[in-house]
């Protein structure tokens, strides 16, 4: 029997996966809504807007079609000038990115944000040098996450989907990965609602960056020990800390660790 092809390419979502952008994004939405005469109270929870496309969210927030251009412009103006720089890196993510790069993984960004925002954010945190491709949306936000992922794969030279994983914190990331035939890993430190990632069909769900590190080591064909903390020869049910979901044919159940 042939061994599974090794995983050698990792696509990352940005907001909620690599960064915690809550302050910048929600502040920019409040600014956009106020600009079209639809202010929201300071205590209204807007964290659900993190991840989905801008236009979709504004429509759900009650912005009419004729108000969308002004609201989107107001959002972008505030977010480009201030909101992007209010984000914080998820603890441990920078070390993971550097380790994956050092061990030969190709990394790509696949964000629902415009490409320029992705480039600015990675450069701001000093991570841009580790990413072979930075893929994102159009300025108008017209692409689905599946289209963003497809664009990233094209820029990577159309790698074998069996050797690629998509890592993200919302259902759009999971669905975008599935639409392109790649393995999906949902991360529990982002902004998904309870059950959202499993409901979207995530192949795996991890609770911490350390679990993601270890999981990348034990996926079919991955090189054990390629990232810090890996145990050579480890199997999914040997992973400590938390809980993740394995939906491979051999183990289609939730494993409590």
CORJOZI-V190288 format. One record per residue. N is the residue number from 1. SS is DSSP state (alpha for helix, beta for strand, coil for the rest). OMEGA is omega in whole degrees, 0 to 359 (999 if undefined). NEAR is the number of other ideal C-beta (glycine too) atoms within 12 Angstrom. Layout:
n:N ss:SS omega:OMEGA near:NEAR
n:N ss:SS omega:OMEGA near:NEAR
This chain:
n:1 ss:coil omega:178 near:3
n:2 ss:coil omega:175 near:8
n:3 ss:coil omega:177 near:10
n:4 ss:coil omega:177 near:18
n:5 ss:coil omega:181 near:18
n:6 ss:coil omega:171 near:26
n:7 ss:coil omega:180 near:38
n:8 ss:coil omega:182 near:30
n:9 ss:beta omega:181 near:41
n:10 ss:beta omega:174 near:47
n:11 ss:beta omega:179 near:49
n:12 ss:beta omega:161 near:51
n:13 ss:coil omega:181 near:51
n:14 ss:coil omega:186 near:53
n:15 ss:beta omega:179 near:51
n:16 ss:coil omega:180 near:41
n:17 ss:coil omega:174 near:47
n:18 ss:coil omega:184 near:46
n:19 ss:beta omega:168 near:43
n:20 ss:beta omega:186 near:28
n:21 ss:coil omega:192 near:42
n:22 ss:alpha omega:184 near:28
n:23 ss:alpha omega:184 near:23
n:24 ss:alpha omega:183 near:34
n:25 ss:alpha omega:182 near:39
n:26 ss:alpha omega:176 near:33
n:27 ss:alpha omega:179 near:30
n:28 ss:alpha omega:175 near:40
n:29 ss:alpha omega:178 near:41
n:30 ss:alpha omega:178 near:30
n:31 ss:alpha omega:181 near:30
n:32 ss:alpha omega:181 near:38
n:33 ss:alpha omega:178 near:33
n:34 ss:alpha omega:182 near:22
n:35 ss:alpha omega:179 near:25
n:36 ss:coil omega:175 near:27
n:37 ss:coil omega:180 near:15
n:38 ss:coil omega:182 near:24
n:39 ss:coil omega:177 near:18
n:40 ss:coil omega:181 near:23
n:41 ss:coil omega:182 near:11
n:42 ss:coil omega:182 near:11
n:43 ss:coil omega:175 near:8
n:44 ss:coil omega:181 near:17
n:45 ss:coil omega:180 near:16
n:46 ss:coil omega:184 near:31
n:47 ss:alpha omega:180 near:25
n:48 ss:alpha omega:182 near:24
n:49 ss:alpha omega:185 near:37
n:50 ss:coil omega:179 near:40
n:51 ss:coil omega:181 near:41
n:52 ss:coil omega:181 near:38
n:53 ss:coil omega:182 near:34
n:54 ss:alpha omega:184 near:40
n:55 ss:alpha omega:179 near:30
n:56 ss:alpha omega:181 near:24
n:57 ss:alpha omega:181 near:31
n:58 ss:alpha omega:177 near:34
n:59 ss:alpha omega:179 near:22
n:60 ss:alpha omega:178 near:17
n:61 ss:coil omega:174 near:29
n:62 ss:coil omega:179 near:20
n:63 ss:coil omega:181 near:30
n:64 ss:coil omega:181 near:15
n:65 ss:alpha omega:182 near:14
n:66 ss:alpha omega:178 near:10
n:67 ss:alpha omega:187 near:23
n:68 ss:alpha omega:181 near:29
n:69 ss:alpha omega:181 near:22
n:70 ss:alpha omega:180 near:23
n:71 ss:alpha omega:181 near:35
n:72 ss:alpha omega:178 near:35
n:73 ss:alpha omega:180 near:23
n:74 ss:alpha omega:178 near:31
n:75 ss:alpha omega:184 near:44
n:76 ss:alpha omega:180 near:32
n:77 ss:alpha omega:182 near:18
n:78 ss:alpha omega:184 near:27
n:79 ss:alpha omega:180 near:35
n:80 ss:alpha omega:183 near:25
n:81 ss:alpha omega:189 near:18
n:82 ss:coil omega:190 near:19
n:83 ss:alpha omega:180 near:34
n:84 ss:alpha omega:187 near:35
n:85 ss:alpha omega:174 near:22
n:86 ss:alpha omega:178 near:23
n:87 ss:coil omega:175 near:36
n:88 ss:beta omega:175 near:21
n:89 ss:beta omega:172 near:27
n:90 ss:coil omega:181 near:34
n:91 ss:coil omega:178 near:15
n:92 ss:coil omega:184 near:23
n:93 ss:alpha omega:182 near:37
n:94 ss:alpha omega:178 near:23
n:95 ss:alpha omega:179 near:22
n:96 ss:alpha omega:180 near:40
n:97 ss:alpha omega:181 near:39
n:98 ss:alpha omega:180 near:23
n:99 ss:alpha omega:179 near:29
n:100 ss:alpha omega:179 near:38
n:101 ss:alpha omega:182 near:26
n:102 ss:alpha omega:182 near:16
n:103 ss:coil omega:169 near:27
n:104 ss:coil omega:175 near:19
n:105 ss:coil omega:170 near:36
n:106 ss:beta omega:182 near:29
n:107 ss:beta omega:176 near:38
n:108 ss:beta omega:173 near:44
n:109 ss:beta omega:176 near:47
n:110 ss:beta omega:187 near:51
n:111 ss:beta omega:175 near:51
n:112 ss:beta omega:176 near:45
n:113 ss:beta omega:171 near:46
n:114 ss:beta omega:183 near:31
n:115 ss:alpha omega:183 near:29
n:116 ss:alpha omega:178 near:21
n:117 ss:alpha omega:177 near:38
n:118 ss:alpha omega:179 near:38
n:119 ss:alpha omega:181 near:25
n:120 ss:alpha omega:182 near:28
n:121 ss:alpha omega:179 near:40
n:122 ss:alpha omega:179 near:36
n:123 ss:alpha omega:180 near:19
n:124 ss:alpha omega:182 near:24
n:125 ss:coil omega:177 near:29
n:126 ss:coil omega:182 near:15
n:127 ss:coil omega:186 near:31
n:128 ss:alpha omega:183 near:24
n:129 ss:alpha omega:183 near:17
n:130 ss:alpha omega:185 near:31
n:131 ss:coil omega:178 near:37
n:132 ss:coil omega:183 near:28
n:133 ss:beta omega:171 near:32
n:134 ss:beta omega:182 near:35
n:135 ss:beta omega:180 near:40
n:136 ss:beta omega:184 near:38
n:137 ss:beta omega:169 near:38
n:138 ss:coil omega:177 near:22
n:139 ss:coil omega:181 near:20
n:140 ss:coil omega:180 near:15
n:141 ss:coil omega:187 near:31
n:142 ss:coil omega:184 near:17
n:143 ss:coil omega:171 near:29
n:144 ss:coil omega:178 near:24
n:145 ss:alpha omega:177 near:41
n:146 ss:alpha omega:179 near:28
n:147 ss:alpha omega:177 near:25
n:148 ss:alpha omega:179 near:43
n:149 ss:alpha omega:178 near:44
n:150 ss:alpha omega:178 near:27
n:151 ss:alpha omega:178 near:30
n:152 ss:alpha omega:180 near:43
n:153 ss:alpha omega:177 near:33
n:154 ss:alpha omega:181 near:17
n:155 ss:alpha omega:177 near:24
n:156 ss:coil omega:179 near:31
n:157 ss:coil omega:178 near:15
n:158 ss:coil omega:178 near:17
n:159 ss:coil omega:175 near:28
n:160 ss:coil omega:181 near:20
n:161 ss:alpha omega:180 near:25
n:162 ss:alpha omega:182 near:22
n:163 ss:alpha omega:186 near:27
n:164 ss:beta omega:170 near:41
n:165 ss:beta omega:174 near:47
n:166 ss:beta omega:183 near:49
n:167 ss:beta omega:181 near:54
n:168 ss:beta omega:186 near:52
n:169 ss:coil omega:181 near:47
n:170 ss:coil omega:182 near:41
n:171 ss:alpha omega:180 near:32
n:172 ss:alpha omega:179 near:42
n:173 ss:alpha omega:180 near:52
n:174 ss:alpha omega:180 near:42
n:175 ss:alpha omega:178 near:31
n:176 ss:alpha omega:176 near:42
n:177 ss:alpha omega:181 near:41
n:178 ss:alpha omega:181 near:28
n:179 ss:alpha omega:180 near:24
n:180 ss:coil omega:174 near:35
n:181 ss:coil omega:180 near:22
n:182 ss:coil omega:177 near:38
n:183 ss:beta omega:181 near:38
n:184 ss:beta omega:176 near:45
n:185 ss:beta omega:176 near:44
n:186 ss:beta omega:180 near:48
n:187 ss:beta omega:187 near:46
n:188 ss:coil omega:181 near:34
n:189 ss:coil omega:183 near:32
n:190 ss:coil omega:191 near:41
n:191 ss:coil omega:178 near:35
n:192 ss:coil omega:172 near:33
n:193 ss:coil omega:178 near:21
n:194 ss:coil omega:178 near:10
n:195 ss:coil omega:185 near:16
n:196 ss:alpha omega:186 near:28
n:197 ss:alpha omega:177 near:44
n:198 ss:alpha omega:179 near:26
n:199 ss:alpha omega:179 near:17
n:200 ss:coil omega:178 near:31
n:201 ss:coil omega:180 near:26
n:202 ss:coil omega:176 near:39
n:203 ss:coil omega:178 near:36
n:204 ss:beta omega:172 near:42
n:205 ss:beta omega:179 near:39
n:206 ss:beta omega:183 near:41
n:207 ss:coil omega:185 near:29
n:208 ss:coil omega:176 near:27
n:209 ss:alpha omega:179 near:36
n:210 ss:alpha omega:177 near:30
n:211 ss:alpha omega:177 near:36
n:212 ss:alpha omega:177 near:45
n:213 ss:alpha omega:183 near:38
n:214 ss:alpha omega:181 near:38
n:215 ss:alpha omega:179 near:50
n:216 ss:alpha omega:179 near:45
n:217 ss:alpha omega:187 near:35
n:218 ss:alpha omega:173 near:35
n:219 ss:coil omega:184 near:42
n:220 ss:coil omega:175 near:28
n:221 ss:coil omega:180 near:22
n:222 ss:coil omega:182 near:36
n:223 ss:coil omega:178 near:23
n:224 ss:coil omega:178 near:24
n:225 ss:coil omega:183 near:19
n:226 ss:coil omega:180 near:31
n:227 ss:coil omega:185 near:36
n:228 ss:coil omega:175 near:22
n:229 ss:coil omega:182 near:27
n:230 ss:coil omega:175 near:29
n:231 ss:coil omega:180 near:20
n:232 ss:coil omega:179 near:16
n:233 ss:coil omega:182 near:12
n:234 ss:coil omega:175 near:26
n:235 ss:coil omega:184 near:23
n:236 ss:alpha omega:185 near:33
n:237 ss:alpha omega:174 near:18
n:238 ss:alpha omega:183 near:18
n:239 ss:coil omega:177 near:32
n:240 ss:coil omega:171 near:21
n:241 ss:coil omega:167 near:21
n:242 ss:coil omega:187 near:24
n:243 ss:beta omega:173 near:25
n:244 ss:beta omega:186 near:38
n:245 ss:beta omega:176 near:34
n:246 ss:beta omega:182 near:30
n:247 ss:coil omega:174 near:26
n:248 ss:coil omega:184 near:20
n:249 ss:coil omega:184 near:9
n:250 ss:coil omega:185 near:13
n:251 ss:coil omega:184 near:18
n:252 ss:coil omega:176 near:15
n:253 ss:beta omega:176 near:16
n:254 ss:beta omega:183 near:21
n:255 ss:beta omega:176 near:26
n:256 ss:beta omega:183 near:15
n:257 ss:coil omega:999 near:23
